[in-house]
C-alpha cells in the first residue's frame, strides 16, 4: 500500500492530500530511508514522521484497504 494512503487509512493524518504533501516535503521515512508518497508500506516497516522538532515513530502491524475508525489504531504501534 502507498505511504500516503496508509497514513490516511490508519488515521495518523486525516486527509490523503495532506499525507501526500507531508511526504513530498521530505518529512517521512520508512526503515530509516526517505520516503515518497508512493513508497510501498509493508507489515513490519518502521515509519518515522518529523513534525517540527518532534518525531513520531511507529511500527506497521497490519496493512488493510478498508478499516473502521475504531479499528484504525490496530494497524500500527507507536514506538516513540
PyMOL Python script that loads the backbone (N, CA, C, O; Angstrom):
from pymol import cmd

cmd.read_pdbstr("""\
ATOM      1  N   UNK A   1       0.846  -1.175   0.000  1.00  0.00           N
ATOM      2  CA  UNK A   1       0.000   0.000   0.000  1.00  0.00           C
ATOM      3  C   UNK A   1       0.896   1.244   0.000  1.00  0.00           C
ATOM      4  O   UNK A   1       1.969   1.248   0.604  1.00  0.00           O
ATOM      5  N   UNK A   2       0.451   2.273  -0.669  1.00  0.00           N
ATOM      6  CA  UNK A   2       1.203   3.532  -0.717  1.00  0.00           C
ATOM      7  C   UNK A   2       1.272   4.182   0.665  1.00  0.00           C
ATOM      8  O   UNK A   2       0.356   4.036   1.474  1.00  0.00           O
ATOM      9  N   UNK A   3       2.351   4.890   0.923  1.00  0.00           N
ATOM     10  CA  UNK A   3       2.552   5.561   2.209  1.00  0.00           C
ATOM     11  C   UNK A   3       1.435   6.562   2.486  1.00  0.00           C
ATOM     12  O   UNK A   3       0.870   6.559   3.580  1.00  0.00           O
ATOM     13  N   UNK A   4       1.105   7.416   1.524  1.00  0.00           N
ATOM     14  CA  UNK A   4       0.075   8.427   1.770  1.00  0.00           C
ATOM     15  C   UNK A   4      -1.281   7.785   2.070  1.00  0.00           C
ATOM     16  O   UNK A   4      -2.028   8.286   2.910  1.00  0.00           O
ATOM     17  N   UNK A   5      -1.598   6.703   1.405  1.00  0.00           N
ATOM     18  CA  UNK A   5      -2.866   6.011   1.658  1.00  0.00           C
ATOM     19  C   UNK A   5      -2.859   5.355   3.033  1.00  0.00           C
ATOM     20  O   UNK A   5      -3.868   5.396   3.738  1.00  0.00           O
ATOM     21  N   UNK A   6      -1.732   4.746   3.430  1.00  0.00           N
ATOM     22  CA  UNK A   6      -1.656   4.119   4.753  1.00  0.00           C
ATOM     23  C   UNK A   6      -1.824   5.155   5.864  1.00  0.00           C
ATOM     24  O   UNK A   6      -2.530   4.906   6.841  1.00  0.00           O
ATOM     25  N   UNK A   7      -1.184   6.304   5.721  1.00  0.00           N
ATOM     26  CA  UNK A   7      -1.306   7.351   6.742  1.00  0.00           C
ATOM     27  C   UNK A   7      -2.747   7.819   6.879  1.00  0.00           C
ATOM     28  O   UNK A   7      -3.190   8.140   7.982  1.00  0.00           O
ATOM     29  N   UNK A   8      -3.479   7.862   5.779  1.00  0.00           N
ATOM     30  CA  UNK A   8      -4.878   8.268   5.825  1.00  0.00           C
ATOM     31  C   UNK A   8      -5.768   7.172   6.412  1.00  0.00           C
ATOM     32  O   UNK A   8      -6.596   7.449   7.280  1.00  0.00           O
ATOM     33  N   UNK A   9      -5.606   5.942   5.953  1.00  0.00           N
ATOM     34  CA  UNK A   9      -6.446   4.835   6.430  1.00  0.00           C
ATOM     35  C   UNK A   9      -6.224   4.571   7.917  1.00  0.00           C
ATOM     36  O   UNK A   9      -7.171   4.266   8.642  1.00  0.00           O
ATOM     37  N   UNK A  10      -4.968   4.688   8.377  1.00  0.00           N
ATOM     38  CA  UNK A  10      -4.671   4.465   9.797  1.00  0.00           C
ATOM     39  C   UNK A  10      -5.051   5.674  10.653  1.00  0.00           C
ATOM     40  O   UNK A  10      -4.978   5.629  11.881  1.00  0.00           O
ATOM     41  N   UNK A  11      -5.457   6.748   9.986  1.00  0.00           N
ATOM     42  CA  UNK A  11      -5.891   7.988  10.633  1.00  0.00           C
ATOM     43  C   UNK A  11      -4.779   8.669  11.428  1.00  0.00           C
ATOM     44  O   UNK A  11      -5.046   9.378  12.398  1.00  0.00           O
ATOM     45  N   UNK A  12      -3.540   8.449  11.014  1.00  0.00           N
ATOM     46  CA  UNK A  12      -2.412   9.189  11.586  1.00  0.00           C
ATOM     47  C   UNK A  12      -2.458  10.613  11.039  1.00  0.00           C
ATOM     48  O   UNK A  12      -2.217  11.577  11.765  1.00  0.00           O
ATOM     49  N   UNK A  13      -2.772  10.731   9.747  1.00  0.00           N
ATOM     50  CA  UNK A  13      -3.011  12.027   9.105  1.00  0.00           C
ATOM     51  C   UNK A  13      -4.414  11.952   8.508  1.00  0.00           C
ATOM     52  O   UNK A  13      -4.762  10.960   7.867  1.00  0.00           O
ATOM     53  N   UNK A  14      -5.214  12.981   8.712  1.00  0.00           N
ATOM     54  CA  UNK A  14      -6.644  12.919   8.405  1.00  0.00           C
ATOM     55  C   UNK A  14      -6.992  12.833   6.921  1.00  0.00           C
ATOM     56  O   UNK A  14      -7.948  12.152   6.552  1.00  0.00           O
ATOM     57  N   UNK A  15      -6.223  13.519   6.060  1.00  0.00           N
ATOM     58  CA  UNK A  15      -6.564  13.537   4.637  1.00  0.00           C
ATOM     59  C   UNK A  15      -5.390  13.057   3.803  1.00  0.00           C
ATOM     60  O   UNK A  15      -4.233  13.311   4.140  1.00  0.00           O
ATOM     61  N   UNK A  16      -5.690  12.361   2.710  1.00  0.00           N
ATOM     62  CA  UNK A  16      -4.644  11.810   1.865  1.00  0.00           C
ATOM     63  C   UNK A  16      -3.821  12.900   1.196  1.00  0.00           C
ATOM     64  O   UNK A  16      -2.612  12.741   1.033  1.00  0.00           O
ATOM     65  N   UNK A  17      -4.448  13.997   0.808  1.00  0.00           N
ATOM     66  CA  UNK A  17      -3.689  15.077   0.177  1.00  0.00           C
ATOM     67  C   UNK A  17      -2.684  15.676   1.156  1.00  0.00           C
ATOM     68  O   UNK A  17      -1.575  16.038   0.764  1.00  0.00           O
ATOM     69  N   UNK A  18      -3.063  15.779   2.416  1.00  0.00           N
ATOM     70  CA  UNK A  18      -2.144  16.291   3.437  1.00  0.00           C
ATOM     71  C   UNK A  18      -1.005  15.292   3.645  1.00  0.00           C
ATOM     72  O   UNK A  18       0.149  15.696   3.786  1.00  0.00           O
ATOM     73  N   UNK A  19      -1.313  14.008   3.664  1.00  0.00           N
ATOM     74  CA  UNK A  19      -0.294  12.971   3.820  1.00  0.00           C
ATOM     75  C   UNK A  19       0.678  12.999   2.637  1.00  0.00           C
ATOM     76  O   UNK A  19       1.883  12.817   2.813  1.00  0.00           O
ATOM     77  N   UNK A  20       0.154  13.226   1.445  1.00  0.00           N
ATOM     78  CA  UNK A  20       0.997  13.298   0.246  1.00  0.00           C
ATOM     79  C   UNK A  20       1.942  14.495   0.327  1.00  0.00           C
ATOM     80  O   UNK A  20       3.134  14.364   0.051  1.00  0.00           O
ATOM     81  N   UNK A  21       1.419  15.653   0.702  1.00  0.00           N
ATOM     82  CA  UNK A  21       2.247  16.851   0.837  1.00  0.00           C
ATOM     83  C   UNK A  21       3.295  16.671   1.936  1.00  0.00           C
ATOM     84  O   UNK A  21       4.421  17.152   1.810  1.00  0.00           O
ATOM     85  N   UNK A  22       2.924  15.981   3.004  1.00  0.00           N
ATOM     86  CA  UNK A  22       3.832  15.721   4.119  1.00  0.00           C
ATOM     87  C   UNK A  22       5.032  14.903   3.639  1.00  0.00           C
ATOM     88  O   UNK A  22       6.174  15.234   3.958  1.00  0.00           O
ATOM     89  N   UNK A  23       4.780  13.845   2.881  1.00  0.00           N
ATOM     90  CA  UNK A  23       5.863  13.001   2.370  1.00  0.00           C
ATOM     91  C   UNK A  23       6.690  13.727   1.310  1.00  0.00           C
ATOM     92  O   UNK A  23       7.906  13.548   1.244  1.00  0.00           O
ATOM     93  N   UNK A  24       6.043  14.540   0.484  1.00  0.00           N
ATOM     94  CA  UNK A  24       6.769  15.288  -0.545  1.00  0.00           C
ATOM     95  C   UNK A  24       7.725  16.312   0.052  1.00  0.00           C
ATOM     96  O   UNK A  24       8.707  16.686  -0.589  1.00  0.00           O
ATOM     97  N   UNK A  25       7.452  16.768   1.270  1.00  0.00           N
ATOM     98  CA  UNK A  25       8.319  17.760   1.909  1.00  0.00           C
ATOM     99  C   UNK A  25       9.458  17.105   2.699  1.00  0.00           C
ATOM    100  O   UNK A  25      10.080  17.740   3.551  1.00  0.00           O
ATOM    101  N   UNK A  26       9.719  15.831   2.406  1.00  0.00           N
ATOM    102  CA  UNK A  26      10.853  15.080   2.977  1.00  0.00           C
ATOM    103  C   UNK A  26      10.804  14.997   4.494  1.00  0.00           C
ATOM    104  O   UNK A  26      11.823  15.171   5.163  1.00  0.00           O
ATOM    105  N   UNK A  27       9.607  14.727   5.045  1.00  0.00           N
ATOM    106  CA  UNK A  27       9.461  14.570   6.494  1.00  0.00           C
ATOM    107  C   UNK A  27       8.993  13.177   6.873  1.00  0.00           C
ATOM    108  O   UNK A  27       8.631  12.943   8.026  1.00  0.00           O
ATOM    109  N   UNK A  28       8.992  12.236   5.915  1.00  0.00           N
ATOM    110  CA  UNK A  28       8.562  10.858   6.179  1.00  0.00           C
ATOM    111  C   UNK A  28       9.688   9.892   5.808  1.00  0.00           C
ATOM    112  O   UNK A  28      10.325  10.030   4.764  1.00  0.00           O
ATOM    113  N   UNK A  29       9.917   8.919   6.678  1.00  0.00           N
ATOM    114  CA  UNK A  29      10.965   7.926   6.472  1.00  0.00           C
ATOM    115  C   UNK A  29      10.393   6.533   6.725  1.00  0.00           C
ATOM    116  O   UNK A  29       9.616   6.332   7.658  1.00  0.00           O
ATOM    117  N   UNK A  30      10.784   5.577   5.889  1.00  0.00           N
ATOM    118  CA  UNK A  30      10.415   4.174   6.093  1.00  0.00           C
ATOM    119  C   UNK A  30      11.711   3.406   6.300  1.00  0.00           C
ATOM    120  O   UNK A  30      12.588   3.404   5.436  1.00  0.00           O
ATOM    121  N   UNK A  31      11.825   2.754   7.449  1.00  0.00           N
ATOM    122  CA  UNK A  31      13.022   1.991   7.817  1.00  0.00           C
ATOM    123  C   UNK A  31      14.295   2.832   7.678  1.00  0.00           C
ATOM    124  O   UNK A  31      15.327   2.335   7.228  1.00  0.00           O
ATOM    125  N   UNK A  32      14.214   4.095   8.064  1.00  0.00           N
ATOM    126  CA  UNK A  32      15.372   4.979   8.050  1.00  0.00           C
ATOM    127  C   UNK A  32      15.672   5.630   6.718  1.00  0.00           C
ATOM    128  O   UNK A  32      16.589   6.447   6.634  1.00  0.00           O
ATOM    129  N   UNK A  33      14.940   5.301   5.684  1.00  0.00           N
ATOM    130  CA  UNK A  33      15.172   5.887   4.359  1.00  0.00           C
ATOM    131  C   UNK A  33      14.074   6.880   4.021  1.00  0.00           C
ATOM    132  O   UNK A  33      12.909   6.671   4.357  1.00  0.00           O
ATOM    133  N   UNK A  34      14.452   7.954   3.359  1.00  0.00           N
ATOM    134  CA  UNK A  34      13.495   8.968   2.932  1.00  0.00           C
ATOM    135  C   UNK A  34      12.426   8.322   2.055  1.00  0.00           C
ATOM    136  O   UNK A  34      12.743   7.546   1.154  1.00  0.00           O
ATOM    137  N   UNK A  35      11.167   8.643   2.320  1.00  0.00           N
ATOM    138  CA  UNK A  35      10.057   8.009   1.605  1.00  0.00           C
ATOM    139  C   UNK A  35       9.283   9.017   0.782  1.00  0.00           C
ATOM    140  O   UNK A  35       9.099  10.164   1.188  1.00  0.00           O
ATOM    141  N   UNK A  36       8.834   8.575  -0.374  1.00  0.00           N
ATOM    142  CA  UNK A  36       7.955   9.359  -1.232  1.00  0.00           C
ATOM    143  C   UNK A  36       6.516   8.952  -0.919  1.00  0.00           C
ATOM    144  O   UNK A  36       6.299   7.920  -0.285  1.00  0.00           O
ATOM    145  N   UNK A  37       5.533   9.735  -1.348  1.00  0.00           N
ATOM    146  CA  UNK A  37       4.135   9.362  -1.107  1.00  0.00           C
ATOM    147  C   UNK A  37       3.784   7.996  -1.703  1.00  0.00           C
ATOM    148  O   UNK A  37       2.910   7.301  -1.184  1.00  0.00           O
ATOM    149  N   UNK A  38       4.454   7.614  -2.780  1.00  0.00           N
ATOM    150  CA  UNK A  38       4.151   6.348  -3.449  1.00  0.00           C
ATOM    151  C   UNK A  38       4.971   5.179  -2.903  1.00  0.00           C
ATOM    152  O   UNK A  38       4.841   4.062  -3.403  1.00  0.00           O
ATOM    153  N   UNK A  39       5.807   5.406  -1.894  1.00  0.00           N
ATOM    154  CA  UNK A  39       6.618   4.327  -1.324  1.00  0.00           C
ATOM    155  C   UNK A  39       5.721   3.239  -0.750  1.00  0.00           C
ATOM    156  O   UNK A  39       4.690   3.524  -0.142  1.00  0.00           O
ATOM    157  N   UNK A  40       6.126   2.000  -0.950  1.00  0.00           N
ATOM    158  CA  UNK A  40       5.337   0.853  -0.511  1.00  0.00           C
ATOM    159  C   UNK A  40       5.494   0.628   0.994  1.00  0.00           C
ATOM    160  O   UNK A  40       6.612   0.598   1.508  1.00  0.00           O
ATOM    161  N   UNK A  41       4.376   0.470   1.690  1.00  0.00           N
ATOM    162  CA  UNK A  41       4.366   0.182   3.123  1.00  0.00           C
ATOM    163  C   UNK A  41       3.968  -1.273   3.310  1.00  0.00           C
ATOM    164  O   UNK A  41       2.963  -1.726   2.762  1.00  0.00           O
ATOM    165  N   UNK A  42       4.776  -2.016   4.101  1.00  0.00           N
ATOM    166  CA  UNK A  42       4.504  -3.420   4.359  1.00  0.00           C
ATOM    167  C   UNK A  42       4.439  -3.668   5.857  1.00  0.00           C
ATOM    168  O   UNK A  42       4.910  -2.855   6.653  1.00  0.00           O
ATOM    169  N   UNK A  43       3.857  -4.784   6.231  1.00  0.00           N
ATOM    170  CA  UNK A  43       3.792  -5.185   7.630  1.00  0.00           C
ATOM    171  C   UNK A  43       5.216  -5.315   8.167  1.00  0.00           C
ATOM    172  O   UNK A  43       6.070  -5.938   7.537  1.00  0.00           O
ATOM    173  N   UNK A  44       5.467  -4.719   9.342  1.00  0.00           N
ATOM    174  CA  UNK A  44       6.787  -4.774   9.964  1.00  0.00           C
ATOM    175  C   UNK A  44       7.661  -3.558   9.696  1.00  0.00           C
ATOM    176  O   UNK A  44       8.706  -3.403  10.327  1.00  0.00           O
ATOM    177  N   UNK A  45       7.254  -2.694   8.772  1.00  0.00           N
ATOM    178  CA  UNK A  45       8.028  -1.476   8.490  1.00  0.00           C
ATOM    179  C   UNK A  45       7.989  -0.522   9.676  1.00  0.00           C
ATOM    180  O   UNK A  45       7.008  -0.472  10.418  1.00  0.00           O
ATOM    181  N   UNK A  46       9.066   0.231   9.843  1.00  0.00           N
ATOM    182  CA  UNK A  46       9.145   1.284  10.857  1.00  0.00           C
ATOM    183  C   UNK A  46       9.048   2.612  10.122  1.00  0.00           C
ATOM    184  O   UNK A  46       9.889   2.923   9.278  1.00  0.00           O
ATOM    185  N   UNK A  47       8.021   3.394  10.443  1.00  0.00           N
ATOM    186  CA  UNK A  47       7.794   4.687   9.796  1.00  0.00           C
ATOM    187  C   UNK A  47       8.084   5.790  10.797  1.00  0.00           C
ATOM    188  O   UNK A  47       7.620   5.744  11.936  1.00  0.00           O
ATOM    189  N   UNK A  48       8.857   6.787  10.363  1.00  0.00           N
ATOM    190  CA  UNK A  48       9.164   7.943  11.193  1.00  0.00           C
ATOM    191  C   UNK A  48       8.642   9.190  10.491  1.00  0.00           C
ATOM    192  O   UNK A  48       8.924   9.420   9.315  1.00  0.00           O
ATOM    193  N   UNK A  49       7.888   9.982  11.220  1.00  0.00           N
ATOM    194  CA  UNK A  49       7.369  11.246  10.700  1.00  0.00           C
ATOM    195  C   UNK A  49       7.967  12.378  11.514  1.00  0.00           C
ATOM    196  O   UNK A  49       7.903  12.358  12.743  1.00  0.00           O
ATOM    197  N   UNK A  50       8.549  13.367  10.843  1.00  0.00           N
ATOM    198  CA  UNK A  50       9.122  14.524  11.520  1.00  0.00           C
ATOM    199  C   UNK A  50       8.127  15.668  11.470  1.00  0.00           C
ATOM    200  O   UNK A  50       7.775  16.168  10.401  1.00  0.00           O
ATOM    201  N   UNK A  51       7.679  16.071  12.657  1.00  0.00           N
ATOM    202  CA  UNK A  51       6.701  17.147  12.779  1.00  0.00           C
ATOM    203  C   UNK A  51       7.326  18.266  13.588  1.00  0.00           C
ATOM    204  O   UNK A  51       7.292  18.248  14.818  1.00  0.00           O
ATOM    205  N   UNK A  52       7.893  19.233  12.900  1.00  0.00           N
ATOM    206  CA  UNK A  52       8.586  20.310  13.602  1.00  0.00           C
ATOM    207  C   UNK A  52       9.816  19.763  14.299  1.00  0.00           C
ATOM    208  O   UNK A  52      10.664  19.142  13.660  1.00  0.00           O
ATOM    209  N   UNK A  53       9.924  19.985  15.603  1.00  0.00           N
ATOM    210  CA  UNK A  53      11.061  19.470  16.353  1.00  0.00           C
ATOM    211  C   UNK A  53      10.757  18.121  17.009  1.00  0.00           C
ATOM    212  O   UNK A  53      11.582  17.607  17.765  1.00  0.00           O
ATOM    213  N   UNK A  54       9.594  17.545  16.734  1.00  0.00           N
ATOM    214  CA  UNK A  54       9.209  16.250  17.290  1.00  0.00           C
ATOM    215  C   UNK A  54       9.243  15.173  16.213  1.00  0.00           C
ATOM    216  O   UNK A  54       9.103  15.458  15.024  1.00  0.00           O
ATOM    217  N   UNK A  55       9.431  13.930  16.650  1.00  0.00           N
ATOM    218  CA  UNK A  55       9.386  12.795  15.744  1.00  0.00           C
ATOM    219  C   UNK A  55       8.374  11.781  16.257  1.00  0.00           C
ATOM    220  O   UNK A  55       8.303  11.524  17.459  1.00  0.00           O
ATOM    221  N   UNK A  56       7.606  11.214  15.365  1.00  0.00           N
ATOM    222  CA  UNK A  56       6.674  10.143  15.690  1.00  0.00           C
ATOM    223  C   UNK A  56       7.169   8.901  14.966  1.00  0.00           C
ATOM    224  O   UNK A  56       7.266   8.889  13.739  1.00  0.00           O
ATOM    225  N   UNK A  57       7.483   7.855  15.725  1.00  0.00           N
ATOM    226  CA  UNK A  57       7.965   6.614  15.142  1.00  0.00           C
ATOM    227  C   UNK A  57       6.988   5.502  15.506  1.00  0.00           C
ATOM    228  O   UNK A  57       6.604   5.353  16.666  1.00  0.00           O
ATOM    229  N   UNK A  58       6.593   4.732  14.510  1.00  0.00           N
ATOM    230  CA  UNK A  58       5.670   3.638  14.772  1.00  0.00           C
ATOM    231  C   UNK A  58       5.955   2.461  13.847  1.00  0.00           C
ATOM    232  O   UNK A  58       6.552   2.615  12.781  1.00  0.00           O
ATOM    233  N   UNK A  59       5.516   1.290  14.278  1.00  0.00           N
ATOM    234  CA  UNK A  59       5.685   0.055  13.519  1.00  0.00           C
ATOM    235  C   UNK A  59       4.350  -0.307  12.875  1.00  0.00           C
ATOM    236  O   UNK A  59       3.299  -0.203  13.507  1.00  0.00           O
ATOM    237  N   UNK A  60       4.400  -0.726  11.632  1.00  0.00           N
ATOM    238  CA  UNK A  60       3.208  -1.141  10.913  1.00  0.00           C
ATOM    239  C   UNK A  60       2.880  -2.582  11.325  1.00  0.00           C
ATOM    240  O   UNK A  60       3.683  -3.489  11.109  1.00  0.00           O
ATOM    241  N   UNK A  61       1.709  -2.786  11.913  1.00  0.00           N
ATOM    242  CA  UNK A  61       1.287  -4.112  12.359  1.00  0.00           C
ATOM    243  C   UNK A  61       0.429  -4.838  11.329  1.00  0.00           C
ATOM    244  O   UNK A  61       0.426  -6.067  11.270  1.00  0.00           O
ATOM    245  N   UNK A  62      -0.294  -4.075  10.524  1.00  0.00           N
ATOM    246  CA  UNK A  62      -1.170  -4.672   9.526  1.00  0.00           C
ATOM    247  C   UNK A  62      -1.428  -3.651   8.426  1.00  0.00           C
ATOM    248  O   UNK A  62      -1.398  -2.444   8.667  1.00  0.00           O
ATOM    249  N   UNK A  63      -1.679  -4.139   7.231  1.00  0.00           N
ATOM    250  CA  UNK A  63      -1.996  -3.279   6.087  1.00  0.00           C
ATOM    251  C   UNK A  63      -3.305  -3.796   5.491  1.00  0.00           C
ATOM    252  O   UNK A  63      -3.361  -4.910   4.970  1.00  0.00           O
ATOM    253  N   UNK A  64      -4.343  -2.985   5.573  1.00  0.00           N
ATOM    254  CA  UNK A  64      -5.659  -3.359   5.036  1.00  0.00           C
ATOM    255  C   UNK A  64      -6.238  -2.184   4.266  1.00  0.00           C
ATOM    256  O   UNK A  64      -5.944  -1.027   4.568  1.00  0.00           O
ATOM    257  N   UNK A  65      -7.056  -2.485   3.275  1.00  0.00           N
ATOM    258  CA  UNK A  65      -7.648  -1.450   2.420  1.00  0.00           C
ATOM    259  C   UNK A  65      -8.756  -0.671   3.117  1.00  0.00           C
ATOM    260  O   UNK A  65      -8.825   0.552   2.998  1.00  0.00           O
ATOM    261  N   UNK A  66      -9.620  -1.368   3.840  1.00  0.00           N
ATOM    262  CA  UNK A  66     -10.754  -0.718   4.488  1.00  0.00           C
ATOM    263  C   UNK A  66     -10.731  -1.015   5.977  1.00  0.00           C
ATOM    264  O   UNK A  66     -10.640  -2.171   6.390  1.00  0.00           O
ATOM    265  N   UNK A  67     -10.816   0.044   6.785  1.00  0.00           N
ATOM    266  CA  UNK A  67     -10.768  -0.106   8.234  1.00  0.00           C
ATOM    267  C   UNK A  67     -11.778   0.850   8.849  1.00  0.00           C
ATOM    268  O   UNK A  67     -11.898   1.999   8.425  1.00  0.00           O
ATOM    269  N   UNK A  68     -12.500   0.371   9.848  1.00  0.00           N
ATOM    270  CA  UNK A  68     -13.410   1.240  10.585  1.00  0.00           C
ATOM    271  C   UNK A  68     -12.586   2.129  11.510  1.00  0.00           C
ATOM    272  O   UNK A  68     -11.463   1.785  11.878  1.00  0.00           O
ATOM    273  N   UNK A  69     -13.148   3.264  11.879  1.00  0.00           N
ATOM    274  CA  UNK A  69     -12.428   4.241  12.698  1.00  0.00           C
ATOM    275  C   UNK A  69     -11.931   3.648  14.013  1.00  0.00           C
ATOM    276  O   UNK A  69     -10.813   3.938  14.438  1.00  0.00           O
ATOM    277  N   UNK A  70     -12.747   2.824  14.657  1.00  0.00           N
ATOM    278  CA  UNK A  70     -12.335   2.272  15.945  1.00  0.00           C
ATOM    279  C   UNK A  70     -11.297   1.158  15.812  1.00  0.00           C
ATOM    280  O   UNK A  70     -10.706   0.755  16.813  1.00  0.00           O
ATOM    281  N   UNK A  71     -11.062   0.650  14.596  1.00  0.00           N
ATOM    282  CA  UNK A  71     -10.059  -0.386  14.364  1.00  0.00           C
ATOM    283  C   UNK A  71      -8.757   0.173  13.790  1.00  0.00           C
ATOM    284  O   UNK A  71      -7.783  -0.567  13.649  1.00  0.00           O
ATOM    285  N   UNK A  72      -8.725   1.448  13.460  1.00  0.00           N
ATOM    286  CA  UNK A  72      -7.559   2.039  12.806  1.00  0.00           C
ATOM    287  C   UNK A  72      -6.298   1.953  13.668  1.00  0.00           C
ATOM    288  O   UNK A  72      -5.200   1.787  13.136  1.00  0.00           O
ATOM    289  N   UNK A  73      -6.437   2.062  14.977  1.00  0.00           N
ATOM    290  CA  UNK A  73      -5.264   2.010  15.852  1.00  0.00           C
ATOM    291  C   UNK A  73      -4.632   0.625  15.911  1.00  0.00           C
ATOM    292  O   UNK A  73      -3.519   0.479  16.415  1.00  0.00           O
ATOM    293  N   UNK A  74      -5.323  -0.392  15.403  1.00  0.00           N
ATOM    294  CA  UNK A  74      -4.763  -1.744  15.375  1.00  0.00           C
ATOM    295  C   UNK A  74      -3.795  -1.938  14.206  1.00  0.00           C
ATOM    296  O   UNK A  74      -3.155  -2.984  14.102  1.00  0.00           O
ATOM    297  N   UNK A  75      -3.683  -0.946  13.333  1.00  0.00           N
ATOM    298  CA  UNK A  75      -2.788  -1.053  12.180  1.00  0.00           C
ATOM    299  C   UNK A  75      -1.341  -0.696  12.527  1.00  0.00           C
ATOM    300  O   UNK A  75      -0.432  -1.030  11.767  1.00  0.00           O
ATOM    301  N   UNK A  76      -1.111  -0.025  13.659  1.00  0.00           N
ATOM    302  CA  UNK A  76       0.246   0.403  13.986  1.00  0.00           C
ATOM    303  C   UNK A  76       0.444   0.404  15.507  1.00  0.00           C
ATOM    304  O   UNK A  76      -0.506   0.380  16.290  1.00  0.00           O
ATOM    305  N   UNK A  77       1.737   0.434  15.884  1.00  0.00           N
ATOM    306  CA  UNK A  77       2.108   0.515  17.300  1.00  0.00           C
ATOM    307  C   UNK A  77       3.144   1.627  17.432  1.00  0.00           C
ATOM    308  O   UNK A  77       4.174   1.606  16.758  1.00  0.00           O
ATOM    309  N   UNK A  78       2.870   2.591  18.297  1.00  0.00           N
ATOM    310  CA  UNK A  78       3.785   3.726  18.479  1.00  0.00           C
ATOM    311  C   UNK A  78       5.012   3.256  19.253  1.00  0.00           C
ATOM    312  O   UNK A  78       4.897   2.615  20.297  1.00  0.00           O
ATOM    313  N   UNK A  79       6.189   3.587  18.721  1.00  0.00           N
ATOM    314  CA  UNK A  79       7.446   3.228  19.358  1.00  0.00           C
ATOM    315  C   UNK A  79       7.966   4.419  20.167  1.00  0.00           C
ATOM    316  O   UNK A  79       8.346   4.266  21.328  1.00  0.00           O
ATOM    317  N   UNK A  80       7.980   5.594  19.557  1.00  0.00           N
ATOM    318  CA  UNK A  80       8.450   6.817  20.251  1.00  0.00           C
ATOM    319  C   UNK A  80       7.484   7.935  20.004  1.00  0.00           C
ATOM    320  O   UNK A  80       7.688   9.046  20.493  1.00  0.00           O
TER     321      UNK A  80
END
""", "prot")
cmd.dss("prot")
cmd.show_as("cartoon", "prot")
cmd.util.cbc("prot")
cmd.orient("prot")
